[in-house]
Amino acid sequence: MAMNPDEQRRVKEMLDRDFIGNLGTDGTDPNFSALLSLRTDLVMPDPNSSRVYFENSQPILRVEDMKAALAFYVDKLGFQNASWGTDEFTSVNRDRAGIYLCRGGQGRGAAWVWVGVEDATRLHDEFVARGVAIRMPLTNFSWALEFHVEDPDGNVLRFGSEPLEGPRSDLLPR
């Protein structure tokens, strides 16, 4: 049975967490090489496939003042700035989400970006506690429970998680 890339990633993470991390890496455990081979097979693209696998996508947002942008993304939103970042171009990351910031270039600004998260309610509460202005409050749509924030340059970040089930207005956090 062929697995799609998301299924492969989940199995790889499970193998890393539950099996490979608990096996000896000195080669004495006979299961180690078999599991490592399975893990490698899951993340290697099929050489016979004509379809090119997309690894990820990261937006590049135009900012006018890198110092102000970093204060927002790092201090307010909890992202980490890349060690290689400069005053002209950098990457901010939180877990598996990454956003490039480019001073004065790469577009016209005021972009919109979707960021999928595990729990939009908890993240919303975290941001409120950090003093982040909420542009759109938690709203339950058919596709996601989401809220919006706006960076100092007018770029809007839409943070969302799985939608709440049942009547939408009755289940919204207050």
SULRATA-V33305 format. One record per run of one state. SS is the DSSP state (H for helix, E for strand, C for the rest). FROM is the first residue (numbers start at 0). TO is the last residue. If there is no record, write none. Layout:
ss=<SS | SS>
from=<FROM | FROM>
to=<TO | TO>
//
This chain:
ss=<C | H | C | H | C | E | C | H | C | E | C | E | C | E | C | E | C | H | C | E | C | E | C | E | C | H | C>
from=<0 | 4 | 22 | 29 | 43 | 59 | 63 | 65 | 76 | 79 | 81 | 88 | 94 | 96 | 103 | 111 | 116 | 119 | 129 | 133 | 140 | 144 | 150 | 155 | 161 | 167 | 171>
to=<3 | 21 | 28 | 42 | 58 | 62 | 64 | 75 | 78 | 80 | 87 | 93 | 95 | 102 | 110 | 115 | 118 | 128 | 132 | 139 | 143 | 149 | 154 | 160 | 166 | 170 | 173>
//
